[in-house]
Amino acid sequence: MQDLASRITANPDQCGGRPCIRGMRVRVSDVLDLFVAGLTSQEILRELPYLEPEDLQACLQYAARQIDHPILVSR
Protein backbone atom coordinates (compact mmCIF):
# COMPACT_ATOMS: atom_id res chain seq x y z
CA MET A 1 0.00 0.00 0.00
CA GLN A 2 2.83 2.42 0.71
CA ASP A 3 3.95 2.12 -2.92
CA LEU A 4 0.52 3.35 -4.03
CA ALA A 5 0.80 6.48 -1.88
CA SER A 6 4.17 7.30 -3.44
CA ARG A 7 2.47 7.54 -6.85
CA ILE A 8 0.61 10.69 -5.79
CA THR A 9 2.71 13.84 -5.90
CA ALA A 10 2.03 17.49 -5.19
CA ASN A 11 4.19 20.28 -6.57
CA PRO A 12 3.22 23.90 -5.91
CA ASP A 13 4.55 24.82 -9.38
CA GLN A 14 2.44 22.23 -11.20
CA CYS A 15 -1.36 22.14 -11.56
CA GLY A 16 -1.74 24.70 -8.79
CA GLY A 17 -0.27 22.30 -6.24
CA ARG A 18 -3.10 19.83 -6.70
CA PRO A 19 -2.29 16.13 -6.25
CA CYS A 20 -1.07 14.56 -9.48
CA ILE A 21 0.06 11.14 -10.62
CA ARG A 22 3.80 10.48 -10.58
CA GLY A 23 4.72 14.10 -11.31
CA MET A 24 2.72 14.16 -14.53
CA ARG A 25 0.11 16.79 -15.25
CA VAL A 26 -2.67 14.30 -14.66
CA ARG A 27 -4.52 15.30 -11.51
CA VAL A 28 -6.04 12.79 -9.13
CA SER A 29 -9.33 14.67 -9.60
CA ASP A 30 -9.14 14.08 -13.38
CA VAL A 31 -8.97 10.33 -12.87
CA LEU A 32 -11.73 10.40 -10.25
CA ASP A 33 -13.92 12.41 -12.64
CA LEU A 34 -13.46 9.72 -15.28
CA PHE A 35 -14.61 7.05 -12.80
CA VAL A 36 -17.61 9.23 -11.87
CA ALA A 37 -18.45 9.59 -15.57
CA GLY A 38 -18.79 5.82 -15.67
CA LEU A 39 -15.54 4.78 -17.33
CA THR A 40 -14.01 1.51 -16.25
CA SER A 41 -10.36 1.15 -15.30
CA GLN A 42 -9.66 -0.43 -18.67
CA GLU A 43 -11.31 2.48 -20.49
CA ILE A 44 -9.34 5.04 -18.49
CA LEU A 45 -6.10 3.22 -19.26
CA ARG A 46 -6.99 3.27 -22.96
CA GLU A 47 -7.73 7.01 -22.81
CA LEU A 48 -4.56 7.73 -20.82
CA PRO A 49 -2.09 5.03 -21.96
CA TYR A 50 0.79 6.51 -19.97
CA LEU A 51 -0.98 5.59 -16.73
CA GLU A 52 -0.64 2.23 -15.02
CA PRO A 53 -3.30 0.24 -13.15
CA GLU A 54 -1.52 1.06 -9.88
CA ASP A 55 -1.97 4.77 -10.63
CA LEU A 56 -5.74 4.30 -10.68
CA GLN A 57 -5.61 2.37 -7.42
CA ALA A 58 -3.51 5.14 -5.89
CA CYS A 59 -6.10 7.75 -6.89
CA LEU A 60 -8.89 5.78 -5.26
CA GLN A 61 -6.79 5.20 -2.15
CA TYR A 62 -5.94 8.91 -1.99
CA ALA A 63 -9.62 9.87 -2.21
CA ALA A 64 -10.60 7.35 0.47
CA ARG A 65 -7.94 8.65 2.84
CA GLN A 66 -8.94 12.27 2.24
CA ILE A 67 -12.48 11.65 3.43
CA ASP A 68 -11.53 9.36 6.32
CA HIS A 69 -10.61 11.84 9.00
CA PRO A 70 -12.26 12.88 12.24
CA ILE A 71 -14.30 16.04 12.29
CA LEU A 72 -14.21 17.91 15.58
CA VAL A 73 -17.36 19.75 16.53
CA SER A 74 -17.33 22.34 19.28
CA ARG A 75 -20.36 22.72 21.48
Residue frames as qw, qx, qy, qz and C-alpha x, y, z in Angstrom:
[[0.000, 0.882, 0.470, 0.000, 0.00, 0.00, 0.00],
 [0.329, -0.735, 0.087, 0.586, 2.83, 2.42, 0.71],
 [0.383, -0.023, 0.586, 0.713, 3.95, 2.12, -2.92],
 [0.134, 0.703, 0.627, 0.306, 0.52, 3.35, -4.03],
 [0.215, -0.909, -0.214, 0.286, 0.80, 6.48, -1.88],
 [0.427, -0.473, 0.342, 0.691, 4.17, 7.30, -3.44],
 [0.363, 0.373, 0.648, 0.556, 2.47, 7.54, -6.85],
 [0.022, -0.909, -0.388, -0.149, 0.61, 10.69, -5.79],
 [0.509, -0.055, -0.090, 0.854, 2.71, 13.84, -5.90],
 [0.002, -0.940, -0.339, 0.041, 2.03, 17.49, -5.19],
 [0.526, 0.006, 0.090, 0.846, 4.19, 20.28, -6.57],
 [0.034, 0.736, 0.335, -0.587, 3.22, 23.90, -5.91],
 [0.046, 0.521, -0.406, -0.749, 4.55, 24.82, -9.38],
 [0.137, -0.002, -0.870, -0.474, 2.44, 22.23, -11.20],
 [0.344, -0.467, -0.734, -0.354, -1.36, 22.14, -11.56],
 [0.336, -0.682, 0.025, -0.649, -1.74, 24.70, -8.79],
 [0.133, -0.408, 0.771, -0.471, -0.27, 22.30, -6.24],
 [0.854, -0.050, 0.084, -0.511, -3.10, 19.83, -6.70],
 [0.634, -0.284, 0.718, 0.044, -2.29, 16.13, -6.25],
 [0.611, 0.559, -0.400, -0.393, -1.07, 14.56, -9.48],
 [0.987, -0.031, 0.159, 0.014, 0.06, 11.14, -10.62],
 [0.837, -0.098, 0.199, 0.500, 3.80, 10.48, -10.58],
 [0.284, -0.504, 0.169, 0.798, 4.72, 14.10, -11.31],
 [0.202, 0.323, 0.663, 0.645, 2.72, 14.16, -14.53],
 [0.223, 0.024, 0.057, -0.973, 0.11, 16.79, -15.25],
 [0.522, -0.316, -0.693, -0.383, -2.67, 14.30, -14.66],
 [0.296, -0.386, 0.446, -0.751, -4.52, 15.30, -11.51],
 [0.070, 0.113, 0.951, -0.280, -6.04, 12.79, -9.13],
 [0.411, 0.442, 0.402, -0.688, -9.33, 14.67, -9.60],
 [0.453, 0.419, -0.493, -0.614, -9.14, 14.08, -13.38],
 [0.256, 0.088, -0.959, -0.079, -8.97, 10.33, -12.87],
 [0.150, 0.283, 0.787, -0.527, -11.73, 10.40, -10.25],
 [0.444, 0.442, 0.029, -0.779, -13.92, 12.41, -12.64],
 [0.424, 0.269, -0.738, -0.451, -13.46, 9.72, -15.28],
 [0.101, -0.123, -0.965, 0.211, -14.61, 7.05, -12.80],
 [0.265, 0.405, 0.499, -0.719, -17.61, 9.23, -11.87],
 [0.451, 0.413, -0.311, -0.728, -18.45, 9.59, -15.57],
 [0.912, 0.095, 0.238, -0.321, -18.79, 5.82, -15.67],
 [0.575, 0.590, -0.565, -0.039, -15.54, 4.78, -17.33],
 [0.958, -0.274, -0.043, 0.078, -14.01, 1.51, -16.25],
 [0.513, -0.667, 0.398, 0.365, -10.36, 1.15, -15.30],
 [0.645, 0.124, 0.588, 0.472, -9.66, -0.43, -18.67],
 [0.324, 0.829, 0.365, 0.273, -11.31, 2.48, -20.49],
 [0.228, -0.956, 0.121, 0.135, -9.34, 5.04, -18.49],
 [0.601, -0.429, 0.521, 0.428, -6.10, 3.22, -19.26],
 [0.567, 0.441, 0.541, 0.438, -6.99, 3.27, -22.96],
 [0.109, 0.958, 0.207, 0.162, -7.73, 7.01, -22.81],
 [0.164, -0.902, 0.389, -0.095, -4.56, 7.73, -20.82],
 [0.947, 0.174, -0.255, 0.086, -2.09, 5.03, -21.96],
 [0.352, 0.547, -0.523, 0.550, 0.79, 6.51, -19.97],
 [0.548, -0.476, 0.399, -0.560, -0.98, 5.59, -16.73],
 [0.319, 0.141, -0.935, 0.062, -0.64, 2.23, -15.02],
 [0.583, -0.484, -0.602, -0.251, -3.30, 0.24, -13.15],
 [0.545, -0.343, -0.494, 0.584, -1.52, 1.06, -9.88],
 [0.070, 0.108, -0.006, 0.992, -1.97, 4.77, -10.63],
 [0.477, -0.408, -0.424, -0.653, -5.74, 4.30, -10.68],
 [0.688, -0.422, -0.566, 0.167, -5.61, 2.37, -7.42],
 [0.412, -0.116, -0.307, 0.850, -3.51, 5.14, -5.89],
 [0.172, -0.290, -0.171, -0.926, -6.10, 7.75, -6.89],
 [0.645, -0.467, -0.480, -0.367, -8.89, 5.78, -5.26],
 [0.674, -0.311, -0.482, 0.466, -6.79, 5.20, -2.15],
 [0.221, 0.095, -0.134, 0.961, -5.94, 8.91, -1.99],
 [0.386, -0.399, -0.279, -0.783, -9.62, 9.87, -2.21],
 [0.725, -0.437, -0.528, -0.066, -10.60, 7.35, 0.47],
 [0.583, -0.219, -0.398, 0.673, -7.94, 8.65, 2.84],
 [0.054, 0.247, 0.015, 0.967, -8.94, 12.27, 2.24],
 [0.527, -0.445, -0.257, -0.676, -12.48, 11.65, 3.43],
 [0.803, -0.352, -0.474, 0.082, -11.53, 9.36, 6.32],
 [0.322, 0.227, -0.435, 0.809, -10.61, 11.84, 9.00],
 [0.223, -0.577, -0.689, 0.379, -12.26, 12.88, 12.24],
 [0.003, 0.620, 0.210, 0.756, -14.30, 16.04, 12.29],
 [0.281, -0.253, -0.614, 0.693, -14.21, 17.91, 15.58],
 [0.182, -0.693, -0.440, -0.542, -17.36, 19.75, 16.53],
 [0.143, 0.073, -0.518, 0.840, -17.33, 22.34, 19.28],
 [0.313, -0.634, -0.678, -0.200, -20.36, 22.72, 21.48]]
